[in-house]
Structures are given as C-alpha cells and as structure tokens.
C-alpha cells in the first residue's frame, strides 16, 4: 500500500512540478517505487512462512532506495541539478573559508537584487558546503551526499538507542520513503537537523534517558541542531519541559547549559565577526523584513495572508506568534511525559507554525512527518520489547494506550 502511494506521489511530482530537479526525481522515483510495488504485489499471494516473501520485502526496499535516492541523487549531482539552497550552501561555505563569515555585509546586500545573495542558514549548516569549496566540483563533494550521510547516521543511532530491532533496516526504509528521499535528492539541508533532533529525543528515552551523561549528550546534540537551523529551536523548548517535568530544574539546566555551549562553540566565532549581518541574513530575511523577500512560497495560509500587503505580512507574523504562545501554553499545561510524547508535540507545533509562517514551503513539513515516523517507531519498539518479556517479568509501560495494546496482544 505504501509503495503504491509512493509511486503515485512521485508520478504527480514528475507531472506537475515546475522545478527541473524535482521532475527528475519524480521520474526516477516513479520507476523505483513502481518496481517495489510490483515485487510486493507478486509475492503477496505466496504461501505464508516461506523465506521468499521476506526476501522480497528486502528487494522492494532496495528497489525503492535505488530508484528514489541513489539514481536521482547521482544523476543530479553529476549534472548539477539542485534546488537553490544547495548553491547557497556552497557559496556561503566559500565565503566562510575565505572571509571567516558566510554572510554578506550590509553594503553587499544593499546592492543585491537576488534573494539568493542572502544566507538564511546558521554557520554550523554551512560546514556541509566546505568539501566543494575546498576540493571543487564532483559527486563526492555535493552537500546533499553529506546531508544524507549525517541523517542516516543520526537517525539510525536514534533507533539503536531506542532498542529498535533491525534499526539499520528501518533506517533504510525511512530513507527510501518520499518523506526523506525527495528532499534528499533535490536539496536536503533540513535532513541533518531532523536526524539530530530524533537522536536528542532518543537519548532521553526511558529509562536510560534519566542519567546525567545522557542528559548532557542530548543537550549537545540538540545544541548542534540549533546551531544549524532555527527550526530546531522549538525542539529545545519541548525537551527542557520534558526533562524539567521528569527530573526537575537541575536536570533541565544541565540540558540547557550543554545546548548553549554546543551552539555557542559552533556559531559563536562567526557571530562575533559581524553580528548585524548574521541577524539580517538568518532572522530578518526569513521573516520577510529584509530588503528582498524570501523566495519561499506556497498556497499555505500564512503565505497567502502575507501576500495581502504589509498589513497581511504583519498579520501572518502575529499569527505565528499566537500559535507559538498557544503551543507553549499547551506544553506547560500538559508537559510531555516521554520522549515519544515530546516528538508528537513538536510535530504538531511545527505543523501549526509552518501553516502560518509568511515565507514557507510544503517541503518544511518533512519535519513533522519525520518526527511522526520516529514516534511511531518508538511506540512499536516499546510494545515489541514488552511482548518479548515473560508475563511475570514484563516491565510496566507508562503510556496507558500502549499498555492496553500490549495487554490485549498477550
């Protein structure tokens, strides 16, 4: 079923997208997901218990990986096809290498006529463009390759920390899905941030997430994510409420201190060189307060409201602030009791923010979708672990819904 839906999605992208890189991905991915669907369809009626159907599932995942990730990413890396954010990352890395800052100054931005003169990313993310800035062009220096590598490592590590069986296989399945394969092939700059957020949540999973080393490690991981993109900042707020509720203010303070130290070490030197340029590029430009508007556009409510002139733009910003305050009040009133619950709350909050943001793209919803996948896998892992325990030795499950499911399956 999922393979068939993925095939339809890829075909629609190939047919309607106005971006050449997206159309190329759609063509490759339609073939890959189509082959995977055919493999699963053929083997679905085979007798149960045979090894062939189980192997066929692995072949279907390999077909999806080849068609939706390896082939389009390789083709686009060789031909130079990509979303503009890849070029912005490489250009900013060259500036960082030669000038010590990835941001154009006020004079350069005043003379600019293209939105791509701005760099809306924080310094830690610009590091992914350094291989191309140092060694020149080629598939191995494409930032997307390293975006994908970091996501695979961090997401796989997150599943392993949760205790998910066959965590490597599940990581491959997630990467092969359109949620990850599509942005990875055409842009991918959000993937390392998502992977680090999931790893931070996994470090706080019960029961080992209560240890002080795990708390410090989670803070460092989330601090690095926050040093890459502002989309990770809400994750820190959710995590601090989770830790504060479970273990108190001292534990939350440790997480906050570790996160601030990691983010400060990563971004501090660049920020100190030209703080005004950093603010204009990373805050004013994404919010539409710079000289040139952000090219991020969609049919989502926030962008449509912001398109109604200056009053509409400020109205959209006001709605984002209201949504943030509402989400914060909800978190304070009902703080998450587990890392899985924290992931769900973050997914819901980011969905509201992306819907109302004045400059937004549909691709930003990779964050809530990826977090939802992580939360579902965390729930599956918890139930599976409880079912593997003898009835007399099973550890209690704190989540009432998961506990009822486990009891009914015994």
Buried (B, 14 or more C-beta within 10 A) or exposed (E): EBBBEBBEBBBEBBEEBEBEBBBBBBBBBBBBBBBBBBBBEEBEEEEEEEEEBEEBBEBBBBBBBBBBBBBBBBBBBEEEBBBBBBBBBBBBBBBBBEEEBBBBBEEEBEEBEEBBBBBBBBBBBBBBBBBBBEEEEEEEBBBBBBBBBBBBBBBBBBBBBBBBEEBEBBBBBBBBBBBBBBBBBBBBBBBBBBBBBBBBBBBBBBEEBBEEEBBBBBBBBBBBBBBBBBBBEBBBBBBBBBBBBBBEEEBBBBBBEBBBBBBEBBBEEBBEBBEEBBEBBBEBBBBBBBBBBBEBBBEBBBBBBBEEEEEBBBBBBEBBEEBBEEBBEEBEEEBBBBBBBBBBBBBBBBBBBBBBBBBBBEBBBBBBBBBBBBBEBBBBBBBEBBEEEEEEEBEEBEBEEBBEBBEEEE
